[in-house]
Amino acid sequence: MPAGHNGGPPLEDKHRPEWGDGGIGNYFYWKATHRAAWHNPSSGIVAFRIRKAERLGLTYEEYTLEILERGRHLQIEDVERIAEIKRARVQRAANYRS
């Protein structure tokens, strides 16, 4: 223990780089791809997704993430998946508040 240390826990968290504890790997490729996926849609596509998300009871971000992550456009018949997304929203909100 260095001189002057009281043996208590550190006051600041150890620095953790944006790419996590592992190596940098493909971090910059993933970051560029993520940026491109969110910034490329035309205004017409964005408007379509907003209308569709509202009809399904989702946010634009939730609907777009479903497209980006799973490659599928949700339909009104996808009741189970929509319910999962809404449950995750409630869980995220609860985690955010705590």
Secondary structure as GFF3:
##gff-version 3
##sequence-region A 1 98
A	DSSP	alpha_helix	27	39	.	.	.	ID=ss1
A	DSSP	alpha_helix	43	56	.	.	.	ID=ss2
A	DSSP	alpha_helix	60	70	.	.	.	ID=ss3
A	DSSP	alpha_helix	79	97	.	.	.	ID=ss4
###
